[in-house]
Amino acid sequence: MDIQRAKEEIKHTVQAYLACDDTGCPLIPPVRQRPILLMGPPGVGKTQIMEQIALECDIALVAYTITHHTRQSAVGLPFIRERNFGGKTRSVTEYTMSEIIASVYAAMERTGKQNGILFIDEINCVSETLAPTMLQFLQCKTFGNQAVPGGWVIVAAGNPPEYNKSVREFDLVTLDRVRRIDIEPKLSVWQDYARAHRLHPAVMAYLELRPQHFYKIENDVDGPQFVTARGWEDLSAFLQAADKLDLPVDEGVIGQYLRHPEVARDFAAYWVLYRKYHQDYGVEDILQGKPFDAVLERALNASFDERISLVSLLLAGLNTRFAAARSADAVTDACYQQLRTFKRTLNQAGPEDTPAGLFAEQRKAYRTRLEEGKAAGTILPAEAATRTRAATLLDQWAEPLERCLDADDAFDTVRAAFNQQVHKREDAVATASEALESAFDFMERAFPDGQEMVVFVNELALGPDSAPFLADNECERFDLYSQKLLLHAGEDALLAELQRDDLRAEEHSTDF
């Protein structure tokens, strides 16, 4: 199955294992809660789905790559304890708590969550001395003499033997005590993930054109040659940093992520063209509403690869603006809540309180909650970024308050600063909306009824920044093309069904 289906199955398993009846007893007794064994090729996204499941189920996650551990760290260190047996004092060997089990308790204390997932990766690649411990872990849910706490679901992952020569096969006894899920890479599923995580548009456009290069593992005389989903995601992160810092990216750099010479060479050539298209077409000029007649003829006569790359560049420019507008909106909302809090605080202030002092306490409390949430892992990165930007604005608004002794004057001062942020939000929304209209102007001239318009509208509808923006800000042409393309999709489905009916009728007629 694909990684998305596996995620759903594991998520449902977690929900079932943690569910209790009205007396507090688990619906599935702990002895029947089989650990999950997730088997699949490397770099397909096994760790990422564990993070997503823990977040969506609001539980903790402790993840370990077991090949980084020795038997001592997994089981615990031995020590001698004096015990009395049958009236005689004897020296007995006991063990300290396993580092892994201790990490589970530490996560419970840090996050305040009593339930969680203990994820052990590369479980079938352990050393010979650690192998019995892993079998005991899967069969008995213990490390040494320490059991995994109740309310924690065990998920283990490994690579099939064709991908790793050091793997160990599990025996029948162990396999009969786990739920094994086998996964395979699937580009369409990964594209949904890549879109949601805003991977570099060059990577997305390239794999749209070269889907056969998404995941490849081969062996020749020079050793393994491979490209994995992890490689594409890590390369994307570097390309995004390189764009911001204006760093050079060549085949040598790309080959450090894409360990398949043919794919690395092909993407390096595409990367050069992708950057060249951005300059030759003047993408930013198009989005700023400047005349584009000079490049229109080239777009009309370009190859399909070049046209799709151009659409990707337009979407990238739009998404930057959509993200800026959404960020400004989120920061403005966060600041509005702080403005309301400040108003209530001023109304409840005593004669000894000063507006500046009260605002300083509020800002300190806001930052404290932010840092505690980040440390506990209870705040998503996007939310943390919003709150950090809001905290910075609050700090900037604090300085003028030193000169305000009257509560009304102080509130008006902060409100005036907040109104400036409101104007920034309105400007960001207007900039994004105007760029979208300019992009539609170009698309209608260049590709009014082509596959390029289908890709353009579809990506706008699915993008993590564009979709929410369009939901909050009307764009008549997006609505028009969405309905038009949806209608055509319905017609295509109807025609396909009619063709299947005709085919079945022909088959039946030949039977007679």
Salt bridges, closest charged atoms under 4 A:
GLU8 OE1 - HIS12 NE2 3.93
GLU9 OE2 - ARG5 NH2 3.09
GLU56 OE2 - LYS7 NZ 2.73
GLU56 OE1 - LYS11 NZ 2.93
ASP58 OD1 - LYS113 NZ 3.05
GLU94 OE1 - ARG81 NE 3.22
GLU94 OE2 - ARG83 NH1 3.00
ASP176 OD1 - ARG34 NH2 3.72
ASP182 OD1 - ARG180 NH2 3.08
ASP192 OD1 - ARG195 NH1 3.15
GLU218 OE2 - LYS216 NZ 3.99
GLU218 OE1 - HIS260 NE2 2.99
ASP243 OD2 - HIS200 NE2 2.62
ASP243 OD1 - ARG275 NH1 3.74
GLU251 OE2 - ARG265 NE 3.87
GLU262 OE2 - HIS213 NE2 3.93
ASP266 OD2 - ARG210 NE 3.26
ASP266 OD2 - HIS213 ND1 3.77
ASP280 OD2 - LYS276 NZ 2.57
ASP280 OD2 - ARG298 NH1 3.09
GLU284 OE1 - ARG321 NH2 2.70
ASP285 OD1 - LYS290 NZ 3.59
ASP293 OD1 - ARG445 NH2 3.24
ASP305 OD2 - ARG210 NH1 3.11
GLU306 OE2 - ARG298 NE 2.78
ASP329 OD1 - ARG425 NH1 3.11
ASP333 OD1 - ARG425 NH1 3.68
GLU371 OE2 - LYS374 NZ 3.70
GLU383 OE2 - ARG387 NE 2.83
ASP395 OD1 - ARG363 NH1 2.71
ASP395 OD2 - ARG367 NH2 2.90
ASP412 OD1 - ARG415 NH2 2.75
GLU426 OE1 - HIS423 ND1 3.51
GLU437 OE1 - ARG477 NH2 2.80
ASP441 OD1 - ARG477 NH1 2.85
GLU444 OE1 - ARG477 NH1 2.90
ASP449 OD1 - LYS484 NZ 3.13
GLU452 OE2 - ARG307 NE 2.44
GLU459 OE1 - ARG195 NE 2.98
ASP465 OD2 - ARG198 NE 2.79
ASP465 OD1 - ARG326 NH1 3.23
GLU497 OE1 - ARG500 NH2 2.50
GLU497 OE2 - ARG504 NH2 3.53
ASP501 OD1 - ARG504 NH2 2.20
